Amino acid sequence: MAGGRVEGSEFLLEAADREMGEETGQSGARLEGAFEQRGFDFLNHGVLQHQTENFFAARTADPSVGTAGWTGLEEQVVTRWQW
């Protein structure tokens, strides 16, 4: 599941497409949604934060995953990927 945030003046769907490209290499997949949204509070290093997550479905004929857009942390901790 790709994740991230809206940057600058992006619309939600634009951000979802960008994050899909960065984290899976699947830029331009047909996105549907957001079909679900959840919000929750959590402690981040002792600071209370609120996060809202929006969920989309992505349709593509190419199930391959590219990792070129991954951060160093993602490269270290992601040990398996499955659609």
GUZA-498144 format. One record per residue (C-alpha): residue in one letter; x, y, z. Coordinates in nm, 3 decimals. Example, Ala and Ser with C-alpha at 12.3 -4.5 7.8 and 13.67 -1.06 7.14 Angstrom:
REM GUZA-498144
+------+---------+---------+---------+
: resn :      xx :      yy :      zz :
+------+---------+---------+---------+
:    a :   1.230 :  -0.450 :   0.780 :
:    s :   1.367 :  -0.106 :   0.714 :
+------+---------+---------+---------+
***
This chain:
REM GUZA-498144
+------+---------+---------+---------+
: resn :      xx :      yy :      zz :
+------+---------+---------+---------+
:    m :   0.000 :   0.000 :   0.000 :
:    a :   0.151 :   0.329 :  -0.107 :
:    g :   0.126 :   0.614 :   0.139 :
:    g :   0.232 :   0.972 :   0.180 :
:    r :   0.090 :   1.320 :   0.193 :
:    v :  -0.051 :   1.594 :  -0.024 :
:    e :   0.227 :   1.835 :  -0.116 :
:    g :   0.191 :   2.203 :  -0.204 :
:    s :  -0.118 :   2.274 :  -0.413 :
:    e :  -0.177 :   1.910 :  -0.517 :
:    f :  -0.526 :   1.772 :  -0.526 :
:    l :  -0.585 :   1.448 :  -0.335 :
:    l :  -0.601 :   1.235 :  -0.652 :
:    e :  -0.277 :   1.393 :  -0.784 :
:    a :  -0.102 :   1.312 :  -0.458 :
:    a :  -0.228 :   0.952 :  -0.470 :
:    d :  -0.095 :   0.911 :  -0.825 :
:    r :   0.243 :   1.063 :  -0.732 :
:    e :   0.276 :   0.839 :  -0.427 :
:    m :   0.186 :   0.532 :  -0.634 :
:    g :   0.461 :   0.627 :  -0.879 :
:    e :   0.720 :   0.685 :  -0.607 :
:    e :   0.648 :   0.370 :  -0.412 :
:    t :   0.552 :   0.119 :  -0.681 :
:    g :   0.667 :   0.263 :  -1.015 :
:    q :   0.302 :   0.254 :  -1.125 :
:    s :   0.253 :   0.616 :  -1.229 :
:    g :  -0.058 :   0.671 :  -1.435 :
:    a :  -0.253 :   0.369 :  -1.308 :
:    r :  -0.629 :   0.420 :  -1.311 :
:    l :  -0.716 :   0.530 :  -0.958 :
:    e :  -1.067 :   0.504 :  -0.818 :
:    g :  -1.181 :   0.675 :  -0.500 :
:    a :  -1.118 :   0.791 :  -0.246 :
:    f :  -1.364 :   0.526 :  -0.133 :
:    e :  -1.273 :   0.524 :   0.236 :
:    q :  -1.132 :   0.773 :   0.484 :
:    r :  -1.021 :   0.725 :   0.841 :
:    g :  -0.877 :   0.963 :   1.093 :
:    f :  -0.691 :   0.887 :   1.411 :
:    d :  -0.473 :   1.045 :   1.677 :
:    f :  -0.130 :   0.911 :   1.774 :
:    l :   0.182 :   1.009 :   1.965 :
:    n :   0.484 :   1.092 :   1.751 :
:    h :   0.786 :   1.116 :   1.982 :
:    g :   0.558 :   1.235 :   2.262 :
:    v :   0.368 :   1.489 :   2.048 :
:    l :  -0.001 :   1.423 :   1.984 :
:    q :  -0.079 :   1.431 :   1.612 :
:    h :  -0.386 :   1.371 :   1.400 :
:    q :  -0.368 :   1.188 :   1.069 :
:    t :  -0.631 :   1.137 :   0.800 :
:    e :  -0.590 :   0.851 :   0.554 :
:    n :  -0.772 :   0.829 :   0.221 :
:    f :  -0.796 :   0.497 :   0.039 :
:    f :  -0.800 :   0.450 :  -0.338 :
:    a :  -0.811 :   0.146 :  -0.564 :
:    a :  -0.559 :   0.128 :  -0.848 :
:    r :  -0.621 :  -0.065 :  -1.168 :
:    t :  -0.332 :  -0.158 :  -1.394 :
:    a :  -0.245 :  -0.431 :  -1.643 :
:    d :   0.118 :  -0.429 :  -1.527 :
:    p :   0.161 :  -0.584 :  -1.179 :
:    s :   0.538 :  -0.517 :  -1.161 :
:    v :   0.676 :  -0.303 :  -0.879 :
:    g :   0.964 :  -0.060 :  -0.920 :
:    t :   1.163 :   0.051 :  -0.617 :
:    a :   1.355 :   0.345 :  -0.770 :
:    g :   1.144 :   0.597 :  -0.574 :
:    w :   1.191 :   0.430 :  -0.235 :
:    t :   1.359 :   0.608 :   0.053 :
:    g :   1.657 :   0.454 :   0.230 :
:    l :   1.430 :   0.355 :   0.518 :
:    e :   1.185 :   0.182 :   0.284 :
:    e :   1.471 :  -0.011 :   0.125 :
:    q :   1.580 :  -0.130 :   0.470 :
:    v :   1.245 :  -0.232 :   0.615 :
:    v :   1.036 :  -0.361 :   0.323 :
:    t :   1.122 :  -0.727 :   0.295 :
:    r :   0.832 :  -0.843 :   0.078 :
:    w :   0.575 :  -0.694 :  -0.159 :
:    q :   0.255 :  -0.857 :  -0.274 :
:    w :  -0.049 :  -0.731 :  -0.463 :
+------+---------+---------+---------+
***
